[in-house]
Amino acid sequence: MITFGERLKELRNSKKLTQKQLADIFYLNKSSISRYENNSQMPENEILQKLADFFEVSIDYLLCRTDEQMPPISNNSLSKKEKLDIEKEALHMIENIDNADVIEFCGTPADDDDKEFLRMAYERFLSDVRVYNKMKYTPKKYKK
C-alpha cells in the first residue's frame, strides 16, 4: 500500500521539483520535505492543505485514503438560476440539432432518444464546468 511520503514524492516528481524547490515554495527546510517523504514526520494540517492546493489534489488523495485525485464534482453547489441557465443552454443546443438537416452518430441518424441523451450529457457537461470554475476561481474567503 502506498504511503503519504511516497504519494508526496510522486507528486513532487510529477512537477519536476527537487525537495529544496518544494521546501522553498512553502518556506520550509529541505529536511522537512525529506522527513515527510520518508514517513518520519507528518505535516501540520495547514501545510497539508497547502500541499493539496498546490498539487491540485484532495487531502484524502495525499493521505492515501483514495486513489481519486479530486472528489467527484457535485452540482449541488449550483444555484437554482445557474441550473435553469444550464437547462436553457442545453435546450438551445438541442434546438440547433433539430434545425440541422441530418444528425448522425456513426452513420446512423439520431432519433429522439439520442437527442434526449445528448441534452442530458450536455447539461451534465455544463454543470461540471460551472462547478469546477466556481471551485477554481472563487476566492477562498467567499467559499463556505
Secondary structure, DSSP 8 states (H G I E B T S, - for coil): ---HHHHHHHHHHHTT--HHHHHHHTT--HHHHHHHHTTS----HHHHHHHHHHHT--HHHHTTS-S-SS----GGGS-HHHHHHHHHHHHHHHHHHHHSS--EETTEE--HHHHHHHHHHHHHHHHHHHHHHHHHHS-GGG--
